[in-house]
Amino acid sequence: MKVQIAAALAALAMGGAALAQPPAGGGGQSPSPEVQAARQAMMQACAADMKSNCDGKTGREMMMCMRDAGDKVSAPCKDAMAKMMAARRPPAGQ
Protein backbone atom coordinates (compact mmCIF):
# COMPACT_ATOMS: atom_id res chain seq x y z
CA MET A 1 0.00 0.00 0.00
CA LYS A 2 2.85 2.39 0.81
CA VAL A 3 4.35 1.60 -2.58
CA GLN A 4 1.07 2.49 -4.30
CA ILE A 5 0.86 5.82 -2.47
CA ALA A 6 4.50 6.57 -3.29
CA ALA A 7 3.84 5.70 -6.93
CA ALA A 8 0.78 7.96 -7.01
CA LEU A 9 2.75 10.83 -5.48
CA ALA A 10 5.60 10.32 -7.94
CA ALA A 11 3.15 10.26 -10.85
CA LEU A 12 1.47 13.41 -9.58
CA ALA A 13 4.84 15.13 -9.22
CA MET A 14 5.80 14.19 -12.78
CA GLY A 15 2.38 15.19 -14.10
CA GLY A 16 2.52 18.47 -12.21
CA ALA A 17 5.98 19.15 -13.54
CA ALA A 18 4.77 18.49 -17.08
CA LEU A 19 1.85 20.87 -16.60
CA ALA A 20 4.18 23.53 -15.27
CA GLN A 21 6.37 23.45 -18.37
CA PRO A 22 6.06 26.36 -20.78
CA PRO A 23 4.41 25.64 -24.13
CA ALA A 24 6.72 24.41 -26.88
CA GLY A 25 8.57 27.32 -28.36
CA GLY A 26 7.52 29.56 -25.48
CA GLY A 27 10.01 31.48 -23.40
CA GLY A 28 8.72 30.43 -19.98
CA GLN A 29 10.58 29.72 -16.81
CA SER A 30 10.59 26.90 -14.29
CA PRO A 31 8.08 26.98 -11.43
CA SER A 32 8.94 29.35 -8.63
CA PRO A 33 10.13 27.99 -5.28
CA GLU A 34 6.72 28.99 -3.88
CA VAL A 35 4.88 26.89 -6.47
CA GLN A 36 7.24 23.97 -5.92
CA ALA A 37 6.73 24.16 -2.13
CA ALA A 38 2.95 24.45 -2.52
CA ARG A 39 2.91 21.42 -4.85
CA GLN A 40 4.95 19.36 -2.38
CA ALA A 41 2.69 20.38 0.51
CA MET A 42 -0.38 19.46 -1.54
CA MET A 43 1.02 16.04 -2.41
CA GLN A 44 1.65 15.34 1.28
CA ALA A 45 -1.71 16.67 2.47
CA CYS A 46 -3.64 14.84 -0.24
CA ALA A 47 -1.89 11.45 -0.31
CA ALA A 48 -4.74 9.59 1.43
CA ASP A 49 -7.39 11.47 -0.55
CA MET A 50 -5.68 10.63 -3.83
CA LYS A 51 -5.55 6.96 -2.86
CA SER A 52 -9.18 6.75 -1.77
CA ASN A 53 -10.77 8.96 -4.45
CA CYS A 54 -8.54 8.75 -7.53
CA ASP A 55 -6.54 5.53 -7.29
CA GLY A 56 -4.93 4.61 -10.60
CA LYS A 57 -5.04 8.10 -12.07
CA THR A 58 -1.93 10.18 -12.73
CA GLY A 59 -0.90 13.68 -13.75
CA ARG A 60 -3.64 15.93 -15.08
CA GLU A 61 -6.22 13.14 -14.79
CA MET A 62 -5.39 12.87 -11.06
CA MET A 63 -5.74 16.63 -10.56
CA MET A 64 -9.08 16.72 -12.39
CA CYS A 65 -10.31 13.77 -10.33
CA MET A 66 -9.27 15.45 -7.07
CA ARG A 67 -11.00 18.67 -8.09
CA ASP A 68 -14.14 16.76 -9.04
CA ALA A 69 -14.12 14.76 -5.77
CA GLY A 70 -15.42 17.90 -4.01
CA ASP A 71 -16.80 17.09 -0.57
CA LYS A 72 -15.04 13.71 -0.49
CA VAL A 73 -11.68 15.49 -0.12
CA SER A 74 -10.41 16.25 3.39
CA ALA A 75 -10.20 19.84 4.62
CA PRO A 76 -6.36 19.83 4.82
CA CYS A 77 -6.19 18.59 1.23
CA LYS A 78 -8.67 21.24 0.03
CA ASP A 79 -6.60 23.93 1.75
CA ALA A 80 -3.39 22.64 0.20
CA MET A 81 -4.95 22.50 -3.28
CA ALA A 82 -6.21 26.09 -2.91
CA LYS A 83 -2.76 27.27 -1.82
CA MET A 84 -1.13 25.55 -4.78
CA MET A 85 -3.57 27.17 -7.21
CA ALA A 86 -3.00 30.57 -5.59
CA ALA A 87 0.78 30.11 -5.86
CA ARG A 88 0.46 29.34 -9.58
CA ARG A 89 -1.44 32.56 -10.36
CA PRO A 90 0.66 35.47 -11.56
CA PRO A 91 0.84 38.41 -9.15
CA ALA A 92 -1.77 41.11 -9.73
CA GLY A 93 -0.78 43.65 -12.36
CA GLN A 94 1.25 41.27 -14.52
C-alpha positions, 0 to 999 in steps of 0.5 A: 500500500505504501508503494502504491501511495508513493507511486501515485505521489511520484506520478502526480509530481511528474504530471505536475511538472509536465503541466508547469512546463512552458508551451513548446517554443515559449520562453517560460521559466521553471516553477517558482520555489513557492509553487514547488513548495505548494505542490509538495505540501499538496502532495503530502496533504492529499496522499490519502485522498488521492488513494481513496478517491482517484486511485490509478489516475496520474498527472492531469487526470489525477488533478481533475479527479481530485478537483471533481471529488469535491466534498469527499476530499479532506479539509487539509487537502482542500486547503493545500490545493487552494494554496497551490492554485493561488501560488500558480497565479501570476501576481496582480498587475502582470 
